Every structure is written in C-alpha cells, then in structure tokens.
Amino acid sequence: MTVDMVGAAWVLPLAFILQGVSAALIMVRLLRGPTAPDRVVAIDALTLLGVAVVALVALATAQAVLLDAAVVLALVSFLGTTAFMLMFAPRKTAAERRAGELATGEQRGDELYGAADGGPDGGRGA
C-alpha cells in the first residue's frame, strides 16, 4: 500500500533541514551549558530530536518498522533523563532528616531502645 502525501516533495526536506538547525543549536547548548542540568536537558532534547528524525525517515521511506525504533529510543531517553534527575536531586542533610522524623513522629532505632540515655535500662547497668 502506497500513500502519497500532498506537499511531501518540499515538506519533508524542509523538516529535515529544520531539525538539522535545531540539532546545531542544541549542540551549542550542550557544549556551552553553564551547569550540568543544562547539559542533561540538551542531551534529552537531542535524543527526542533523534526520535523525530527516525519518525521522519519512517515517513519518507514508508517503513513502519522504524517507528518501533523511535518508541524504544524515546523510552531509553526517558529512563536516562530520570537517572540524571536522581543524580542532580538535592540530598537532605542529617538535620533535615531528623526534622522530618520529628514531624512525622517516627523514632530512630537507637532512641527506641534508649541508646541515647545509656541503653535499654536507662544507663543503670545490668
């Protein structure tokens, strides 16, 4: 089955050119990005641009199998972005963790057994 698209003779090449320009601008952000999260966003944008290129190639060549590759690439991009997000997430200090425990009413193990005051028998000895 062949599908002829109206305007495909000029729309597809224009889309490829615009994606090339977009890739060049994203590469500038990747190389010059002042912070690591900027670079992660640039990598994510390049990956999504790759998904768009694979989809355009699938459209231009009428090969629907390439869309499966685009979906897999999008899923891998999502997992990579999530991993980078966890790497750059702010970590809690010991004081912040302790404040969270006090707010929720949780007790740490050493306080549960009286380690703070000398042991389970209150420091009196056995």
MMTF fields as JSON, N, C-alpha, C and O atoms, coordinates in Angstrom:
{
  "mmtfVersion": "1.0.0",
  "mmtfProducer": "UNKNOWN",
  "numBonds": 503,
  "numAtoms": 504,
  "numGroups": 126,
  "numChains": 1,
  "numModels": 1,
  "chainsPerModel": [1],
  "groupsPerChain": [126],
  "chainIdList": ["A"],
  "bondAtomList": [4, 2, 8, 6, 12, 10, 16, 14, 20, 18, 24, 22, 28, 26, 32, 30, 36, 34, 40, 38, 44, 42, 48, 46, 52, 50, 56, 54, 60, 58, 64, 62, 68, 66, 72, 70, 76, 74, 80, 78, 84, 82, 88, 86, 92, 90, 96, 94, 100, 98, 104, 102, 108, 106, 112, 110, 116, 114, 120, 118, 124, 122, 128, 126, 132, 130, 136, 134, 140, 138, 144, 142, 148, 146, 152, 150, 156, 154, 160, 158, 164, 162, 168, 166, 172, 170, 176, 174, 180, 178, 184, 182, 188, 186, 192, 190, 196, 194, 200, 198, 204, 202, 208, 206, 212, 210, 216, 214, 220, 218, 224, 222, 228, 226, 232, 230, 236, 234, 240, 238, 244, 242, 248, 246, 252, 250, 256, 254, 260, 258, 264, 262, 268, 266, 272, 270, 276, 274, 280, 278, 284, 282, 288, 286, 292, 290, 296, 294, 300, 298, 304, 302, 308, 306, 312, 310, 316, 314, 320, 318, 324, 322, 328, 326, 332, 330, 336, 334, 340, 338, 344, 342, 348, 346, 352, 350, 356, 354, 360, 358, 364, 362, 368, 366, 372, 370, 376, 374, 380, 378, 384, 382, 388, 386, 392, 390, 396, 394, 400, 398, 404, 402, 408, 406, 412, 410, 416, 414, 420, 418, 424, 422, 428, 426, 432, 430, 436, 434, 440, 438, 444, 442, 448, 446, 452, 450, 456, 454, 460, 458, 464, 462, 468, 466, 472, 470, 476, 474, 480, 478, 484, 482, 488, 486, 492, 490, 496, 494, 500, 498],
  "bondOrderList": [1, 1, 1, 1, 1, 1, 1, 1, 1, 1, 1, 1, 1, 1, 1, 1, 1, 1, 1, 1, 1, 1, 1, 1, 1, 1, 1, 1, 1, 1, 1, 1, 1, 1, 1, 1, 1, 1, 1, 1, 1, 1, 1, 1, 1, 1, 1, 1, 1, 1, 1, 1, 1, 1, 1, 1, 1, 1, 1, 1, 1, 1, 1, 1, 1, 1, 1, 1, 1, 1, 1, 1, 1, 1, 1, 1, 1, 1, 1, 1, 1, 1, 1, 1, 1, 1, 1, 1, 1, 1, 1, 1, 1, 1, 1, 1, 1, 1, 1, 1, 1, 1, 1, 1, 1, 1, 1, 1, 1, 1, 1, 1, 1, 1, 1, 1, 1, 1, 1, 1, 1, 1, 1, 1, 1],
  "groupList": [{"groupName": "MET", "atomNameList": ["N", "CA", "C", "O"], "elementList": ["N", "C", "C", "O"], "formalChargeList": [0, 0, 0, 0], "bondAtomList": [1, 0, 2, 1, 3, 2], "bondOrderList": [1, 1, 2], "singleLetterCode": "M", "chemCompType": "L-PEPTIDE LINKING"}, {"groupName": "THR", "atomNameList": ["N", "CA", "C", "O"], "elementList": ["N", "C", "C", "O"], "formalChargeList": [0, 0, 0, 0], "bondAtomList": [1, 0, 2, 1, 3, 2], "bondOrderList": [1, 1, 2], "singleLetterCode": "T", "chemCompType": "L-PEPTIDE LINKING"}, {"groupName": "VAL", "atomNameList": ["N", "CA", "C", "O"], "elementList": ["N", "C", "C", "O"], "formalChargeList": [0, 0, 0, 0], "bondAtomList": [1, 0, 2, 1, 3, 2], "bondOrderList": [1, 1, 2], "singleLetterCode": "V", "chemCompType": "L-PEPTIDE LINKING"}, {"groupName": "ASP", "atomNameList": ["N", "CA", "C", "O"], "elementList": ["N", "C", "C", "O"], "formalChargeList": [0, 0, 0, 0], "bondAtomList": [1, 0, 2, 1, 3, 2], "bondOrderList": [1, 1, 2], "singleLetterCode": "D", "chemCompType": "L-PEPTIDE LINKING"}, {"groupName": "GLY", "atomNameList": ["N", "CA", "C", "O"], "elementList": ["N", "C", "C", "O"], "formalChargeList": [0, 0, 0, 0], "bondAtomList": [1, 0, 2, 1, 3, 2], "bondOrderList": [1, 1, 2], "singleLetterCode": "G", "chemCompType": "PEPTIDE LINKING"}, {"groupName": "ALA", "atomNameList": ["N", "CA", "C", "O"], "elementList": ["N", "C", "C", "O"], "formalChargeList": [0, 0, 0, 0], "bondAtomList": [1, 0, 2, 1, 3, 2], "bondOrderList": [1, 1, 2], "singleLetterCode": "A", "chemCompType": "L-PEPTIDE LINKING"}, {"groupName": "TRP", "atomNameList": ["N", "CA", "C", "O"], "elementList": ["N", "C", "C", "O"], "formalChargeList": [0, 0, 0, 0], "bondAtomList": [1, 0, 2, 1, 3, 2], "bondOrderList": [1, 1, 2], "singleLetterCode": "W", "chemCompType": "L-PEPTIDE LINKING"}, {"groupName": "LEU", "atomNameList": ["N", "CA", "C", "O"], "elementList": ["N", "C", "C", "O"], "formalChargeList": [0, 0, 0, 0], "bondAtomList": [1, 0, 2, 1, 3, 2], "bondOrderList": [1, 1, 2], "singleLetterCode": "L", "chemCompType": "L-PEPTIDE LINKING"}, {"groupName": "PRO", "atomNameList": ["N", "CA", "C", "O"], "elementList": ["N", "C", "C", "O"], "formalChargeList": [0, 0, 0, 0], "bondAtomList": [1, 0, 2, 1, 3, 2], "bondOrderList": [1, 1, 2], "singleLetterCode": "P", "chemCompType": "L-PEPTIDE LINKING"}, {"groupName": "PHE", "atomNameList": ["N", "CA", "C", "O"], "elementList": ["N", "C", "C", "O"], "formalChargeList": [0, 0, 0, 0], "bondAtomList": [1, 0, 2, 1, 3, 2], "bondOrderList": [1, 1, 2], "singleLetterCode": "F", "chemCompType": "L-PEPTIDE LINKING"}, {"groupName": "ILE", "atomNameList": ["N", "CA", "C", "O"], "elementList": ["N", "C", "C", "O"], "formalChargeList": [0, 0, 0, 0], "bondAtomList": [1, 0, 2, 1, 3, 2], "bondOrderList": [1, 1, 2], "singleLetterCode": "I", "chemCompType": "L-PEPTIDE LINKING"}, {"groupName": "GLN", "atomNameList": ["N", "CA", "C", "O"], "elementList": ["N", "C", "C", "O"], "formalChargeList": [0, 0, 0, 0], "bondAtomList": [1, 0, 2, 1, 3, 2], "bondOrderList": [1, 1, 2], "singleLetterCode": "Q", "chemCompType": "L-PEPTIDE LINKING"}, {"groupName": "SER", "atomNameList": ["N", "CA", "C", "O"], "elementList": ["N", "C", "C", "O"], "formalChargeList": [0, 0, 0, 0], "bondAtomList": [1, 0, 2, 1, 3, 2], "bondOrderList": [1, 1, 2], "singleLetterCode": "S", "chemCompType": "L-PEPTIDE LINKING"}, {"groupName": "ARG", "atomNameList": ["N", "CA", "C", "O"], "elementList": ["N", "C", "C", "O"], "formalChargeList": [0, 0, 0, 0], "bondAtomList": [1, 0, 2, 1, 3, 2], "bondOrderList": [1, 1, 2], "singleLetterCode": "R", "chemCompType": "L-PEPTIDE LINKING"}, {"groupName": "LYS", "atomNameList": ["N", "CA", "C", "O"], "elementList": ["N", "C", "C", "O"], "formalChargeList": [0, 0, 0, 0], "bondAtomList": [1, 0, 2, 1, 3, 2], "bondOrderList": [1, 1, 2], "singleLetterCode": "K", "chemCompType": "L-PEPTIDE LINKING"}, {"groupName": "GLU", "atomNameList": ["N", "CA", "C", "O"], "elementList": ["N", "C", "C", "O"], "formalChargeList": [0, 0, 0, 0], "bondAtomList": [1, 0, 2, 1, 3, 2], "bondOrderList": [1, 1, 2], "singleLetterCode": "E", "chemCompType": "L-PEPTIDE LINKING"}, {"groupName": "TYR", "atomNameList": ["N", "CA", "C", "O"], "elementList": ["N", "C", "C", "O"], "formalChargeList": [0, 0, 0, 0], "bondAtomList": [1, 0, 2, 1, 3, 2], "bondOrderList": [1, 1, 2], "singleLetterCode": "Y", "chemCompType": "L-PEPTIDE LINKING"}],
  "groupTypeList": [0, 1, 2, 3, 0, 2, 4, 5, 5, 6, 2, 7, 8, 7, 5, 9, 10, 7, 11, 4, 2, 12, 5, 5, 7, 10, 0, 2, 13, 7, 7, 13, 4, 8, 1, 5, 8, 3, 13, 2, 2, 5, 10, 3, 5, 7, 1, 7, 7, 4, 2, 5, 2, 2, 5, 7, 2, 5, 7, 5, 1, 5, 11, 5, 2, 7, 7, 3, 5, 5, 2, 2, 7, 5, 7, 2, 12, 9, 7, 4, 1, 1, 5, 9, 0, 7, 0, 9, 5, 8, 13, 14, 1, 5, 5, 15, 13, 13, 5, 4, 15, 7, 5, 1, 4, 15, 11, 13, 4, 3, 15, 7, 16, 4, 5, 5, 3, 4, 4, 8, 3, 4, 4, 13, 4, 5],
  "groupIdList": [1, 2, 3, 4, 5, 6, 7, 8, 9, 10, 11, 12, 13, 14, 15, 16, 17, 18, 19, 20, 21, 22, 23, 24, 25, 26, 27, 28, 29, 30, 31, 32, 33, 34, 35, 36, 37, 38, 39, 40, 41, 42, 43, 44, 45, 46, 47, 48, 49, 50, 51, 52, 53, 54, 55, 56, 57, 58, 59, 60, 61, 62, 63, 64, 65, 66, 67, 68, 69, 70, 71, 72, 73, 74, 75, 76, 77, 78, 79, 80, 81, 82, 83, 84, 85, 86, 87, 88, 89, 90, 91, 92, 93, 94, 95, 96, 97, 98, 99, 100, 101, 102, 103, 104, 105, 106, 107, 108, 109, 110, 111, 112, 113, 114, 115, 116, 117, 118, 119, 120, 121, 122, 123, 124, 125, 126],
  "secStructList": [7, 7, 7, 7, 7, 6, 6, 2, 2, 2, 2, 2, 2, 2, 2, 2, 2, 2, 2, 2, 2, 2, 2, 2, 2, 2, 2, 2, 2, 2, 2, 2, 7, 1, 1, 2, 2, 2, 2, 2, 2, 2, 2, 2, 2, 2, 2, 2, 2, 2, 2, 2, 2, 2, 2, 2, 2, 2, 2, 2, 2, 6, 7, 6, 2, 2, 2, 2, 2, 2, 2, 2, 2, 2, 2, 2, 2, 2, 2, 2, 2, 2, 2, 2, 2, 2, 2, 2, 1, 7, 7, 7, 7, 2, 2, 2, 2, 2, 2, 2, 2, 2, 2, 2, 6, 7, 7, 7, 2, 2, 2, 2, 6, 6, 4, 4, 4, 6, 1, 6, 6, 6, 6, 1, 7, 7],
  "xCoordList": [0.841, 0.0, 0.891, 1.791, 0.658, 1.431, 0.53, -0.587, 1.037, 0.29, 1.062, 2.229, 0.428, 1.053, 0.604, -0.588, 1.581, 1.28, 1.357, 2.279, 0.407, 0.422, 1.492, 1.488, 2.387, 3.439, 4.645, 5.554, 4.69, 5.807, 7.119, 8.185, 7.057, 8.276, 9.029, 10.249, 8.335, 9.033, 8.917, 9.755, 7.904, 7.727, 8.774, 9.372, 8.998, 9.957, 11.384, 12.059, 11.873, 13.217, 13.318, 14.333, 12.269, 12.267, 12.308, 13.009, 11.573, 11.572, 12.954, 13.42, 13.609, 14.965, 15.937, 16.788, 15.819, 16.699, 16.471, 17.428, 15.212, 14.907, 15.39, 15.826, 15.314, 15.824, 17.345, 17.917, 17.996, 19.449, 19.858, 20.819, 19.13, 19.398, 19.15, 19.926, 18.074, 17.76, 18.85, 19.235, 19.345, 20.417, 21.676, 22.365, 21.983, 23.159, 23.011, 23.96, 21.841, 21.614, 21.669, 22.189, 21.134, 21.174, 22.605, 22.98, 23.405, 24.808, 25.571, 26.454, 25.224, 25.835, 25.496, 26.369, 24.241, 23.837, 24.533, 24.908, 24.704, 25.37, 26.824, 27.319, 27.5, 28.915, 29.147, 30.141, 28.254, 28.443, 27.632, 27.835, 26.707, 25.796, 26.524, 27.455, 26.121, 26.888, 26.796, 27.715, 25.727, 25.587, 25.336, 24.966, 25.545, 25.321, 23.855, 23.597, 22.878, 21.487, 21.164, 20.335, 21.81, 21.616, 22.081, 21.45, 23.17, 23.689, 22.776, 22.597, 22.206, 21.278, 20.039, 19.553, 19.534, 18.378, 18.738, 17.922, 19.961, 20.393, 20.498, 20.11, 21.011, 21.091, 19.696, 19.451, 18.783, 17.402, 16.768, 16.053, 17.027, 16.468, 17.062, 16.349, 18.352, 18.961, 18.367, 18.15, 18.11, 17.514, 16.108, 15.737, 15.332, 13.982, 14.029, 13.155, 15.033, 15.229, 15.563, 15.132, 16.334, 16.618, 15.362, 15.208, 14.461, 13.173, 12.403, 11.808, 12.412, 11.705, 12.329, 11.617, 13.655, 14.327, 13.978, 13.708, 13.983, 13.618, 12.176, 11.873, 11.295, 9.898, 9.786, 9.0, 10.558, 10.538, 11.102, 10.589, 12.153, 12.706, 11.686, 11.543, 10.977, 9.921, 8.842, 8.317, 8.517, 7.513, 8.018, 7.274, 9.263, 9.813, 10.022, 9.866, 10.38, 10.651, 9.49, 9.57, 8.414, 7.231, 7.586, 7.077, 8.455, 8.856, 8.341, 8.954, 7.231, 6.605, 7.433, 7.25, 8.335, 9.168, 10.047, 10.38, 10.417, 11.267, 10.563, 11.222, 9.253, 8.527, 8.739, 8.717, 8.945, 9.267, 10.591, 10.736, 11.551, 12.846, 12.694, 13.358, 11.829, 11.607, 10.993, 11.357, 10.078, 9.448, 10.472, 10.495, 11.314, 12.34, 13.319, 13.704, 13.72, 14.622, 13.989, 14.674, 12.709, 12.019, 11.986, 12.165, 11.762, 11.739, 13.12, 13.238, 14.157, 15.516, 15.857, 16.514, 15.417, 15.646, 14.981, 15.564, 13.775, 13.058, 13.804, 13.954, 14.269, 14.995, 16.297, 16.659, 16.994, 18.233, 17.998, 18.753, 16.972, 16.648, 16.26, 16.633, 15.517, 15.133, 16.361, 16.453, 17.294, 18.519, 19.323, 19.836, 19.438, 20.159, 19.436, 20.081, 18.112, 17.349, 17.639, 17.782, 17.726, 18.028, 19.454, 19.73, 20.343, 21.725, 21.842, 22.661, 21.035, 21.121, 20.111, 20.061, 19.319, 18.326, 19.051, 20.055, 18.545, 19.199, 19.058, 18.002, 20.13, 20.114, 19.819, 20.204, 19.141, 18.821, 20.016, 20.746, 20.205, 21.238, 20.707, 19.522, 21.582, 21.171, 20.131, 19.2, 20.297, 19.336, 17.96, 16.937, 17.931, 16.648, 15.969, 14.749, 16.757, 16.176, 15.617, 14.535, 16.34, 15.892, 14.62, 13.706, 14.552, 13.35, 12.162, 11.045, 12.387, 11.309, 10.835, 9.64, 11.764, 11.382, 10.553, 9.573, 10.943, 10.195, 8.801, 7.836, 8.695, 7.407, 6.447, 5.239, 6.968, 6.089, 5.913, 5.08, 6.676, 6.531, 7.322, 7.171, 8.156, 8.968, 10.101, 10.552, 10.547, 11.687, 12.794, 12.551, 14.013, 15.147, 15.391, 14.921, 16.122, 16.354, 17.065, 16.714, 18.064, 18.81, 17.955, 18.156, 17.011, 16.13, 15.049, 14.553, 14.696, 13.665, 14.119, 13.31, 15.413, 15.931, 16.653, 17.285, 16.57, 17.157, 18.65, 19.306, 19.214, 20.655, 21.09, 22.246, 20.183, 20.553, 20.828, 21.594, 20.224, 20.426, 21.189, 21.079, 21.953, 22.823, 22.401, 23.077, 21.358, 20.975, 19.542, 18.834, 19.096, 17.687, 17.291, 16.107, 18.258, 17.913, 18.112, 18.097, 18.3, 18.421, 19.797, 19.954, 20.808, 22.155, 22.462, 23.495, 21.592, 21.799, 22.708, 23.213, 22.928, 23.754, 22.899, 21.767, 23.424, 22.618, 22.808, 22.192],
  "yCoordList": [-1.169, 0.0, 1.239, 1.354, 2.125, 3.351, 4.547, 4.652, 5.425, 6.624, 7.814, 8.013, 8.582, 9.792, 10.978, 11.198, 11.732, 12.903, 14.155, 14.32, 15.004, 16.276, 17.159, 17.364, 17.673, 18.554, 17.829, 18.474, 16.499, 15.744, 16.088, 15.927, 16.551, 16.868, 18.04, 18.126, 18.941, 20.064, 20.079, 20.686, 19.428, 19.453, 18.587, 19.015, 17.388, 16.5, 17.045, 17.034, 17.521, 18.116, 19.335, 19.528, 20.152, 21.308, 20.856, 21.46, 19.813, 19.295, 18.778, 19.005, 18.084, 17.603, 18.774, 18.723, 19.799, 20.967, 21.663, 22.033, 21.84, 22.5, 21.659, 22.204, 20.359, 19.515, 19.584, 19.509, 19.724, 19.905, 21.203, 21.232, 22.28, 23.569, 23.451, 23.954, 22.791, 22.596, 21.783, 22.099, 20.746, 19.937, 20.771, 20.61, 21.652, 22.511, 23.444, 23.629, 24.027, 24.916, 24.149, 24.652, 22.948, 22.135, 21.731, 21.666, 21.46, 21.117, 22.288, 22.089, 23.5, 24.674, 24.705, 24.965, 24.444, 24.432, 23.303, 23.458, 22.17, 21.032, 21.368, 21.03, 22.018, 22.323, 23.534, 23.578, 24.512, 25.743, 25.806, 26.707, 24.861, 24.922, 25.212, 24.491, 26.25, 26.625, 25.6, 25.505, 24.845, 23.875, 22.488, 22.335, 21.491, 20.106, 19.836, 19.137, 20.361, 20.134, 20.71, 20.154, 21.818, 22.352, 21.35, 21.179, 20.704, 19.708, 18.488, 17.903, 18.109, 16.971, 17.295, 16.444, 18.498, 18.904, 18.902, 18.521, 19.327, 19.313, 17.886, 17.623, 16.973, 15.571, 15.006, 14.281, 15.34, 14.875, 15.446, 14.74, 16.705, 17.313, 16.675, 16.465, 16.368, 15.693, 14.305, 13.879, 13.611, 12.283, 12.372, 11.573, 13.327, 13.489, 13.953, 13.603, 14.73, 15.106, 13.875, 13.754, 12.968, 11.703, 10.889, 10.262, 10.896, 10.204, 10.826, 10.112, 12.151, 12.831, 12.524, 12.37, 12.434, 12.107, 10.691, 10.449, 9.758, 8.378, 8.326, 7.597, 9.085, 9.118, 9.728, 9.255, 10.764, 11.362, 10.413, 10.34, 9.692, 8.707, 7.612, 7.15, 7.198, 6.196, 6.717, 5.973, 7.984, 8.586, 8.731, 8.48, 9.129, 9.35, 8.049, 8.007, 6.977, 5.702, 4.73, 3.629, 5.114, 4.263, 2.944, 1.889, 3.005, 1.826, 1.982, 2.67, 1.35, 1.47, 0.814, 1.118, -0.077, -0.755, 0.248, 0.033, 1.322, 2.325, 3.021, 3.555, 3.021, 3.65, 2.885, 3.481, 1.568, 0.796, 1.249, 1.361, 1.506, 2.004, 3.376, 3.675, 4.199, 5.532, 5.417, 6.172, 4.492, 4.307, 3.806, 4.277, 2.865, 2.349, 3.458, 3.584, 4.253, 5.371, 6.372, 6.902, 6.627, 7.542, 6.969, 7.711, 5.671, 5.053, 5.086, 5.36, 4.811, 4.862, 6.302, 6.526, 7.256, 8.662, 9.027, 9.729, 8.553, 8.821, 8.23, 8.889, 7.0, 6.367, 7.104, 7.284, 7.524, 8.267, 9.6, 9.986, 10.302, 11.586, 11.412, 12.222, 10.36, 10.084, 9.78, 10.23, 9.024, 8.717, 9.981, 10.161, 10.861, 12.118, 12.991, 13.676, 12.98, 13.781, 13.307, 14.126, 12.007, 11.492, 11.851, 12.054, 11.926, 12.273, 13.732, 14.05, 14.616, 16.038, 16.476, 17.656, 15.561, 15.923, 16.338, 15.731, 17.363, 17.786, 16.711, 16.097, 16.502, 15.497, 16.185, 17.333, 15.472, 16.024, 15.895, 14.904, 16.905, 16.836, 16.031, 15.7, 15.721, 14.951, 15.728, 15.14, 17.05, 17.861, 17.85, 17.8, 17.896, 17.854, 16.495, 16.424, 15.419, 14.094, 13.994, 13.442, 14.519, 14.476, 15.301, 14.887, 16.465, 17.299, 16.575, 16.674, 15.856, 15.08, 13.964, 13.67, 13.325, 12.265, 12.829, 12.215, 13.992, 14.598, 15.019, 14.91, 15.494, 15.958, 14.801, 14.956, 13.645, 12.502, 11.609, 10.702, 11.839, 11.034, 9.735, 8.887, 9.565, 8.359, 8.442, 9.526, 7.276, 7.235, 6.433, 5.458, 6.866, 6.108, 4.924, 4.894, 3.951, 2.718, 2.915, 2.253, 3.807, 3.986, 4.65, 4.379, 5.507, 6.134, 5.157, 5.26, 4.226, 3.257, 2.373, 1.966, 2.074, 1.193, 1.933, 1.313, 3.241, 4.017, 4.206, 4.485, 4.067, 4.225, 5.652, 5.891, 6.597, 7.996, 8.267, 9.177, 7.502, 7.753, 6.62, 6.443, 5.858, 4.864, 3.44, 2.551, 3.149, 1.757, 1.489, 2.388, 0.255, -0.062, 0.022, 0.154, -0.053, 0.018, 1.414, 1.602, 2.393, 3.782, 4.109, 5.115, 3.299, 3.595, 3.089, 3.457, 2.25, 1.777, 0.563, 0.217, -0.094, -1.296, -2.521, -2.412, -3.691, -4.905, -5.626, -6.669],
  "zCoordList": [0.0, 0.0, 0.0, 0.832, -0.886, -1.007, -0.709, -1.216, 0.11, 0.456, -0.095, 0.242, -0.92, -1.452, -0.617, -0.404, -0.151, 0.665, -0.198, -0.996, -0.03, -0.754, -0.125, 1.089, -0.916, -0.422, 0.128, 0.651, 0.03, 0.587, -0.095, 0.499, -1.316, -2.057, -1.431, -1.574, -0.744, -0.13, 1.388, 2.055, 1.95, 3.404, 4.1, 5.087, 3.602, 4.266, 4.22, 5.25, 3.074, 3.106, 4.024, 4.694, 4.054, 4.95, 6.411, 7.222, 6.749, 8.123, 8.503, 9.62, 7.576, 7.851, 8.051, 8.939, 7.253, 7.386, 8.729, 9.41, 9.105, 10.38, 11.561, 12.575, 11.435, 12.524, 12.598, 13.686, 11.458, 11.468, 12.143, 12.913, 11.856, 12.511, 14.016, 14.828, 14.362, 15.777, 16.472, 17.598, 15.816, 16.397, 16.6, 17.607, 15.665, 15.812, 17.01, 17.771, 17.182, 18.325, 19.651, 20.647, 19.649, 20.87, 21.199, 22.37, 20.174, 20.41, 21.035, 21.87, 20.627, 21.251, 22.729, 23.557, 23.074, 24.487, 25.232, 26.394, 24.565, 25.201, 25.512, 26.587, 24.598, 24.79, 25.687, 26.413, 25.651, 26.416, 27.694, 28.508, 27.888, 29.035, 30.329, 30.687, 31.038, 32.231, 33.359, 34.173, 33.423, 34.509, 33.935, 32.771, 34.772, 34.348, 34.0, 33.02, 34.76, 34.349, 32.966, 32.246, 32.591, 31.236, 30.193, 29.15, 30.487, 29.551, 29.484, 28.416, 30.606, 30.619, 29.789, 29.044, 29.91, 29.103, 27.623, 26.785, 27.298, 25.9, 25.369, 24.23, 26.17, 25.744, 25.534, 24.57, 26.44, 26.298, 25.033, 24.321, 24.757, 23.544, 22.289, 21.307, 22.312, 21.162, 20.952, 19.818, 22.037, 21.914, 21.338, 20.478, 21.8, 21.251, 19.803, 19.01, 19.457, 18.058, 17.22, 16.073, 17.806, 17.128, 16.892, 15.844, 17.87, 17.709, 16.549, 15.742, 16.466, 15.38, 14.027, 13.035, 13.979, 12.716, 12.283, 11.107, 13.225, 12.878, 12.382, 11.437, 13.004, 12.553, 11.159, 10.338, 10.887, 9.55, 8.495, 7.378, 8.855, 7.924, 7.658, 6.526, 8.701, 8.516, 7.579, 6.751, 7.712, 6.848, 5.411, 4.463, 5.252, 3.919, 3.156, 1.936, 3.884, 3.216, 3.292, 2.746, 3.959, 4.136, 4.815, 4.436, 5.811, 6.58, 8.003, 8.82, 8.293, 9.612, 10.71, 11.889, 10.337, 11.333, 12.075, 13.241, 11.422, 12.067, 13.225, 14.117, 13.22, 14.329, 15.627, 16.704, 15.542, 16.738, 17.333, 18.55, 16.46, 16.934, 17.585, 18.578, 17.031, 17.611, 19.005, 19.906, 19.186, 20.501, 21.513, 22.651, 21.119, 22.023, 22.393, 23.555, 21.42, 21.692, 22.665, 23.54, 22.519, 23.439, 24.858, 25.823, 24.996, 26.329, 26.977, 28.171, 26.201, 26.746, 27.149, 28.166, 26.363, 26.7, 28.017, 28.844, 28.206, 29.455, 30.646, 31.674, 30.511, 31.615, 31.917, 33.08, 30.874, 31.087, 31.762, 32.654, 31.353, 31.96, 33.424, 34.272, 33.715, 35.102, 35.957, 37.099, 35.412, 36.154, 36.427, 37.531, 35.433, 35.649, 36.658, 37.451, 36.646, 37.593, 39.02, 39.928, 39.215, 40.546, 40.961, 42.144, 39.997, 40.307, 40.755, 41.618, 40.177, 40.499, 41.561, 41.908, 42.075, 43.089, 44.37, 44.743, 45.034, 46.282, 47.357, 47.51, 48.086, 49.144, 50.475, 50.694, 51.344, 52.66, 53.59, 53.553, 54.419, 55.442, 56.62, 56.672, 57.558, 58.731, 59.543, 60.093, 59.615, 60.374, 59.701, 60.384, 58.376, 57.662, 57.832, 57.984, 57.806, 58.029, 59.443, 59.646, 60.408, 61.811, 61.982, 62.695, 61.333, 61.425, 60.802, 61.309, 59.72, 59.098, 59.991, 60.037, 60.712, 61.638, 62.785, 63.207, 63.29, 64.39, 63.929, 64.686, 62.702, 62.2, 61.982, 62.162, 61.598, 61.332, 62.541, 62.515, 63.604, 64.806, 64.754, 65.634, 63.745, 63.649, 64.664, 65.032, 65.105, 66.006, 65.355, 64.644, 65.616, 65.116, 66.022, 67.159, 65.52, 66.264, 67.582, 68.559, 67.657, 68.897, 69.972, 71.156, 69.601, 70.578, 71.044, 72.165, 70.189, 70.521, 71.665, 72.499, 71.709, 72.749, 73.848, 74.704, 73.837, 74.919, 74.799, 75.802, 73.618, 73.456, 73.734, 74.082, 73.586, 73.813, 75.282, 75.601, 76.188, 77.607, 78.28, 79.493, 77.524, 78.16, 77.949, 78.468, 77.242, 76.982, 77.338, 77.79, 77.142, 77.381, 78.851, 79.163, 79.751, 81.173, 81.734, 82.951, 80.861, 81.314, 81.842, 82.534, 81.545, 81.981, 83.389, 83.95, 83.984, 85.345, 85.396, 86.464, 84.262, 84.268, 84.487, 84.96, 84.148, 84.24, 85.521, 85.74]
}
